[in-house]
Amino acid sequence: MRVSFILAADEDDAIGAGGDIPWRMRSDLRRFKRLTMGHHLLMGRKTWESLGKPLPGRVTLVVTRQAEYRAPGAVVCSSPEEGVATARRAGERELFVIGGAQMYAALLPLVERIYLSRIHTRTPAADTFFPLDFLSPPEWVCRSREEVPAGEGDEYRHTFEVWERKPQNP
Ligand SMILES: NC(=O)c1ccc[n+]([C@@H]2O[C@H](COP(=O)([O-])OP(=O)(O)OC[C@H]3O[C@@H](n4cnc5c(N)ncnc54)[C@H](OP(=O)(O)O)[C@@H]3O)[C@@H](O)[C@H]2O)c1
């Protein structure tokens, strides 16, 4: 099973502000839906609470240390690794880690592919960051890159990139 991250980050690697995503980007949401449909999604409890409900057509795994936590419509996992094991046991081919920063940091050793939407803005109010400076050759290779102008429902232009980690022993 491949472990993938999917995230949107601004030019300072900001991903969140006040418990939410700091921009409205309809084309990015559409791509997110197309890429993740039918798959397991793993998220931290804070990201789950910002979504408020499971995303249709996908299996939602919510990671929390709270033993009694209830997440209607989702599967509660006690660690990121338990979430990965749950998806693997279910026969998933590609698990999407959808955030937030704590989940990306915890699963960085396992990730093999990163779907990155680089939002061309800066966010002074940002309070959640995921540093992406590790994303460079030779360990990481950019497989595709697409510059996307701001369309209807998009606040900013963005660049969509797909990065893959090079196998350790090719
Ligand atoms: N731009 C993007 O692509 C994107 C994507 C997703 C989220 N976001 C944004 O990112 C922000 C949230 O990110 P975040 O990093 O603050 O929170 P998060 O990763 O969504 O959730 C953090 C929570 O996960 C649980 N957790 C973390 N490590 C754990 C471990 N080792 N074992 C068990 N549980 C663990 C804890 O829950 P408990 O406290 O319940 O124990 C922790 O409080 C929001 O602003 C959200 O909108 C942005």
The ligand as an ORCA input file, in Angstrom:
! r2SCAN-3c Opt
* xyz 0 1
  N      -3.942     23.126      3.770
  C      -4.168     21.834      3.927
  O      -3.985     21.038      2.990
  C      -4.687     21.319      5.245
  C      -5.011     19.968      5.384
  C      -5.482     19.529      6.629
  C      -5.594     20.405      7.681
  N      -5.266     21.711      7.500
  C      -5.356     22.665      8.623
  O      -4.402     22.270      9.619
  C      -4.897     22.646     10.904
  C      -4.965     21.415     11.807
  O      -3.691     20.816     11.866
  P      -3.008     20.387     13.255
  O      -1.616     19.924     12.964
  O      -3.207     21.483     14.249
  O      -3.944     19.194     13.756
  P      -4.273     17.697     13.184
  O      -3.006     17.039     12.725
  O      -5.412     17.766     12.261
  O      -4.803     17.006     14.507
  C      -4.007     16.985     15.677
  C      -4.573     15.985     16.649
  O      -4.298     14.662     16.196
  C      -4.125     13.821     17.323
  N      -2.764     13.259     17.305
  C      -1.614     13.847     16.895
  N      -0.573     12.998     17.026
  C      -1.076     11.849     17.548
  C      -0.495     10.616     17.911
  N       0.841     10.359     17.771
  N      -1.285      9.647     18.418
  C      -2.628      9.866     18.572
  N      -3.241     11.037     18.239
  C      -2.467     12.009     17.728
  C      -4.348     14.675     18.555
  O      -5.734     14.606     18.839
  P      -6.290     14.713     20.361
  O      -5.939     16.091     20.807
  O      -7.758     14.496     20.207
  O      -5.597     13.622     21.129
  C      -3.978     16.055     18.042
  O      -4.538     17.103     18.811
  C      -6.257     23.277     10.661
  O      -6.101     24.691     10.541
  C      -6.681     22.671      9.342
  O      -7.635     23.467      8.651
  C      -4.813     22.185      6.311
*
